[in-house]
Amino acid sequence: MKISLFVTCLGELFYQEAAKDMVEVLERLGCEIDFPRGQICCGQPAYNSGYRKDAQKAAKQMISAFESSDYIVTPSGSCAGMFKEYPGLFREDAVWQERAQKVADNTYEFTQFIVNVLGIEDLGAVYHAKATYHTSCHMMRLLKETESPFKLLHNVEGLELLPLENNYDCCGFGGTFAVKMVPISEQMVDEKVRHVEETGADVLITADGGCLMNIKGRIDREGKPITVKHIAQILNSR
């Protein structure tokens, strides 16, 4: 099966190892992976800030880069969710809307692709730790995906997955929200970290680079003894 990797801005700049883990998992499952060179930012920062024309410009570049791909897989539910918004960006342009719809229909978040397309729930991963999982807002609310990460994590040998109170609450990142609404964002991430501590987990797992960066940043600044991992890093462990 041929798939195209959309690595995302955060994946390229900060979480290259998680992206590599994702590729290794997919290759082990028999996928042939390419990396379209024309990919850029998905346009979500501009879109969420109300800059529709700028978002359209980014979307056109991404559509052009990925429209020939059979499947597009990304380690971010948030960025995958943005691809699903592309058709709505071109409501007044039938040609681009059709092209956008094709890309949107072929786009999947990493765990979503493994479970729902490949039909696999056990990757043979081994990771001995007490862990808890943070469900990202965009993955849950835009992609409507809540089960795939848990199906895979429950089959990781040695992993004790502990329930996280209010796990569906936002961590306070929200892209530009964390910049424009700093005091509120800070309180939200502090609450998230407190709930993580209450689980007694040694590891926090998430499937979105934005959440990972925000929560890990707060944990590190506070000196908490909690490791934060992208789910691809767990699923590629042996």
C-alpha positions in Angstrom: 0.0 0.0 0.0 1.4 3.4 -1.0 1.0 6.4 1.4 2.3 9.9 1.5 3.7 11.3 4.7 2.6 14.8 5.8 5.1 15.4 8.6 3.6 18.8 9.8 5.5 21.9 11.0 6.0 20.6 14.5 7.0 17.2 13.3 9.7 18.7 11.1 11.0 21.2 13.5 10.7 19.6 16.9 9.6 15.9 16.8 11.6 14.3 14.0 12.1 11.2 16.1 8.3 10.7 16.4 8.0 11.1 12.7 10.7 8.5 12.1 9.0 6.1 14.5 5.7 6.6 12.6 7.5 5.8 9.3 9.2 2.7 10.8 5.8 1.4 12.1 4.1 1.9 8.7 7.0 0.3 6.8 6.9 -2.7 9.0 3.2 -3.0 8.2 4.0 -3.2 4.5 3.4 0.4 3.5 5.5 2.1 0.8 6.0 5.7 1.9 6.9 8.8 -0.1 7.4 12.4 1.0 5.9 15.1 -1.3 8.5 17.8 -1.4 5.9 20.5 -2.0 4.3 20.2 1.4 4.3 23.3 3.7 2.2 24.3 6.7 -1.4 23.1 6.4 -2.6 26.7 6.9 -4.3 26.1 10.2 -2.8 29.1 12.0 -4.1 31.5 9.3 -7.5 29.7 9.1 -8.1 29.8 12.9 -7.1 33.5 13.0 -9.6 34.4 10.3 -7.2 35.0 7.4 -9.2 33.1 4.8 -7.2 34.1 1.8 -3.9 33.2 3.4 -5.4 29.8 4.4 -6.6 29.3 0.9 -3.1 30.0 -0.4 -1.6 27.4 1.9 -4.4 24.9 1.1 -3.8 25.2 -2.6 -0.1 24.4 -2.2 -0.9 21.4 0.0 -3.7 20.1 -2.4 -1.3 20.4 -5.3 1.4 18.5 -3.3 -0.9 15.6 -2.2 -3.7 15.2 -4.7 -2.0 12.3 -6.5 -1.6 10.4 -3.2 -3.7 7.3 -2.5 -3.5 7.9 1.2 -2.1 10.8 3.2 -1.0 10.0 6.8 0.1 12.4 9.5 1.2 12.2 13.1 -1.2 14.9 14.1 -5.0 14.8 14.5 -5.0 18.6 14.4 -3.4 18.9 11.0 -5.4 16.0 9.6 -8.5 17.9 10.8 -7.4 20.9 8.9 -7.3 18.9 5.7 -10.9 18.1 6.3 -11.6 21.8 6.3 -10.2 22.4 2.9 -13.5 21.8 0.9 -15.2 24.4 2.9 -12.5 26.9 2.1 -13.4 26.7 -1.6 -17.2 26.8 -1.5 -17.2 29.4 -4.2 -14.7 27.6 -6.5 -16.1 24.3 -7.7 -12.8 23.2 -9.3 -10.7 23.7 -6.2 -13.4 22.3 -4.0 -13.4 19.1 -5.9 -9.6 18.8 -5.6 -9.8 19.7 -1.9 -12.4 17.0 -1.3 -10.2 14.3 -2.8 -7.4 15.3 -0.5 -9.6 15.5 2.5 -11.1 12.1 1.9 -7.7 10.5 1.6 -6.2 12.0 4.8 -5.8 10.1 8.1 -4.2 10.6 11.4 -1.5 7.9 12.1 -3.4 5.7 14.6 -6.7 6.2 12.7 -5.1 4.9 9.5 -3.6 1.8 11.3 -6.9 0.8 12.9 -9.5 1.9 10.4 -7.8 1.4 7.1 -5.2 -1.4 7.8 -7.5 -3.1 10.3 -4.6 -3.7 12.8 -4.9 -3.2 16.6 -1.8 -5.0 17.9 1.6 -3.8 16.6 3.6 -6.1 18.9 5.0 -3.1 20.8 6.6 -3.5 24.2 6.9 -0.6 26.6 7.1 -1.2 30.4 5.6 1.8 32.2 2.6 3.3 33.9 1.2 5.8 31.5 -1.9 8.0 30.8 -3.2 9.4 27.5 -4.3 12.9 26.7 -6.9 13.1 24.0 -6.4 16.2 21.8 -9.3 18.5 21.0 -9.0 18.5 17.2 -8.5 14.7 16.9 -11.7 14.2 19.0 -13.8 17.1 17.8 -12.7 17.6 14.2 -11.8 14.0 13.2 -14.3 12.4 15.6 -11.6 9.9 16.4 -11.6 8.7 20.0 -11.0 4.9 19.9 -8.0 4.2 17.7 -5.2 5.3 20.0 -6.7 3.3 22.9 -7.1 0.2 20.8 -3.4 0.3 20.0 -2.2 1.2 23.4 -4.2 -1.5 25.2 -2.2 -4.0 23.1 1.3 -2.7 24.1 3.0 -5.3 26.2 4.0 -4.0 29.6 2.1 -0.7 29.4 -0.3 0.0 32.2 -2.7 2.6 30.9 -4.2 4.7 33.7 -7.4 6.8 33.3 -6.9 10.6 33.1 -9.5 12.8 34.7 -11.1 15.2 32.3 -8.8 13.8 29.5 -11.0 15.4 26.9 -10.3 18.9 28.3 -8.1 21.1 26.2 -4.5 21.4 27.4 -4.6 25.2 26.7 -2.4 25.2 23.5 -4.9 25.9 20.8 -2.2 27.3 18.5 -2.5 31.1 18.6 -4.8 30.8 21.7 -1.7 30.1 23.8 -0.1 33.3 22.5 -3.1 35.6 22.6 -4.6 34.3 25.9 -1.6 33.5 28.0 -3.1 33.7 31.5 -6.0 31.4 30.6 -3.8 29.0 28.6 -1.4 28.8 31.6 -4.2 27.9 34.0 -5.5 25.2 31.5 -2.2 23.5 31.1 -1.6 23.7 34.9 -4.9 21.9 35.4 -3.9 19.3 32.8 -0.5 18.7 34.5 -2.2 18.3 37.9 -4.6 15.7 36.6 -1.6 13.8 35.0 0.2 13.8 38.3 -2.9 12.5 40.1 -2.8 9.4 37.9 0.6 8.4 39.3 1.7 7.8 35.7 5.4 8.0 34.7 4.6 8.7 31.1 2.1 11.0 29.4 1.2 9.9 25.8 -0.5 12.1 23.2 -1.0 12.0 19.4 -0.6 15.7 18.6 2.6 17.7 18.5 0.9 20.9 19.7 -0.4 19.2 22.9 2.9 17.4 23.3 4.9 20.7 23.1 2.6 22.6 25.4 2.2 20.0 28.2 5.8 18.9 28.1 6.9 22.5 28.2 5.0 23.1 31.4 6.1 19.8 32.9 9.7 20.6 32.2 9.5 24.1 33.6 7.9 22.8 36.8 10.5 20.1 37.1 8.0 17.3 37.2 9.4 13.7 36.9 7.0 12.8 34.0 8.1 11.8 30.5 6.0 13.0 27.6 5.9 10.8 24.4 4.2 10.9 21.1 2.1 7.8 20.6 4.3 6.8 17.6 7.3 6.5 20.0 5.4 4.0 22.2 4.0 2.0 19.3 7.5 1.6 17.7 9.1 0.4 21.0 10.5 -3.1 21.2 
